[in-house]
Amino acid sequence: MSSSAGAAAAPRPMSPEEKRVILASSLGTVFEWYDFYLYGSLAAMIGAQFFAPFDTNTRAIFALLAFAAGFLVRPFGALVFGRLGDMVGRKYTFLVTILIMGTSTFLVGLLPSYATIGWLAPVILIALRMLQGLALGGEYGGAAVYVAEHAPAGRRGFYTSWIQTTATVGLLLSLLVILTIRLYLGEAEFASWGWRIPFLLSIFLLAISVWIRLQMNESPAFQKMKAEGTGSKAPLSEAFGQWKNAKIALLALFGLTAGQAVVWYTGQFYALFFLQSILKVDLFTANVLIAWSLILGTGFFIVFGALSDKIGRKPIILAGCLIAAVTFFPLFGALTKAANPTLAKAHDTVKVVLTADPAGCGNVFNPVGTRVFTAPCDVSRVALANAAIKYDFANGPAGSAAAVTVNGTPIAIDAQFAANLGRATQAAGYPAPGDAQIIKVNGFFSALFSGRSLWIIGILTVLVIYVTMVYGPIAAALVELFPTRIRYTAMSLPYHIGNGWFGGLLPATSFAMVAATGDIYYGLWYPIVIAMMTFVIGLLFVPETKDRDIFTYDGNK
């Protein structure tokens, strides 16, 4: 492959080497999502194995905290491996991150439980999660940089968009592996030891990925930089200690990745949360509906990546942010009416009022489920939100006790509040668990033979298309913003802060907003405001970069 950056490249089929570059880079990101969905899907079983001394709820909390530890260290991984990638090389750093990540995932499957080695088990589990997080912090930036620096001029958006499809591949792979092993072993055996098999199977992904990466060459842009002696001796200081580069990193965060992250998390993760936790759709049905939307929408990552080579990165990413912000409310409203029409009707006909002294109400933000609420106002709001009950808040006199009424009938806020609330609201018109009107599918393909499920899949697919608009061109946009000598370091940090913090906190933040207001749609204001912020900042301050020569760009243009 030519290392010349200046020559325009006419559209042509990918060469075998370019296909290997994309495959080698994408497998690591498949790892990321495979592990993400595995751990998330199996958190309850992992909690039972490694946090056995605690009750069921506390086990789940600690399992989620271990999960969160991996997210928290990702920006640090971006700094560590970004610096290494800019100084030593893309290929070798890329090899280190995949080895750490794959080995850590595999070792989770081998790790003895609490019953065998005591407190050492959860300590090692958290350490492995943090190693995974550190490696993942360097993995995405390495994948994006490596592919972009191999891509021919004028096709970086198309080439890097293949990396963005791997979230779907990782999700579908994890679902397939879990469902297959569960069906083969049965629930009891799977919960006892079979949950380890999906983690152990990751060794095959690791072996293939390492084998491919060992055969790859260093990226042309890095080779050119080394040959010319223009590499950075201190990538971290240059990327974030010099205002001209730090300013671009901040613009990348607030003008690109923050909005991209919230649109992405809303379209996939919050949509799944909304179906299950708000609309009370069963786990299997929700996963099937989401899976079909991902299957139908995934090709648009490539479509928008290729389109960004023609019309630019900014127009597509910012249009995705704007369209999503404008249409989230009607789309989620339509989702409610289609998936749980009884709930939608109850929101219009049942009057629930929470009256309390505002001074007795705290915030209900609970990102990892560790908080225990004791104030009657907070207990009421969380219970109402968990039951997806719409309520009005009325200010009570100073010092007055909190009170809840359903169509004028008071409900005592005591140890039986949630149960009594459920009975009263169901009698008034809210759906009971398992209500016949809640959407339900009995098989993966049966979802395609029901008008209601097809309508829901259509809505979810629109949300996924928004995801592809903002996420398809993002890798190319970030790579092109920074010069070769600091590219790996500088692009990785805004990406992981945007996606790990702005995106990762979205479900918990949105749920807290729902609980605080009594409006199941109020949580959508979080992604809407962030997406609009990105639209404005990106429109005014982020440069268009599709025609930038990344081989010669030095950060001074």
Buried (B, 14 or more C-beta within 10 A) or exposed (E): EEBEBEEEEEEEEBEEEBEBBBBBBBBBBBBBBBBBBBBEBBBBBBBBBBBBEBEEEBBBBBBBBBBBBBBBBBBBBBBBBBBBBBBBBBBEBBBBBBBBBBBBBBBBBEBEBBEEBEEEBBEBBBBBBBBBBBBBBBBBBBBBBBBBBBBBBBBBBBBBBBBBBBBBBBBBBBBEBBBEBBEEBEEEEBBBEBBBBBBBBBBEBBEBBBEBBEEBEBBBBBBBBEEEEEBBEEBBBBBBEEEEBBEBBBBBBBBBBBBBBBBBBBBBBBBBBBBBBBBBBBEBBBBBBBBBBBBBBBEBBBBBBBBBBEBBBBBBBBBBBBBBBEBBEEBBBBBBEBBBBBBBBBBEEBEBBBBBBEEBBBEBBBBBBEBEBEBBBBBBBBBBBBBBBBBEBEEBEEEEEBBBBBBEEEBEBEEEBBEBBBEBBBEBBBBBEEBEBBBBBEEBEEBEEBEBBBBBBBBBBBBBBBBBBBBBBBBBBBBBBBBBBBBBBBBBBBBBBBBBBBBBBBBBBBBBBBBBBBBBBBBBBBBBEBBBBBBBBBBEEBBBBBEBEBBEBEBEE
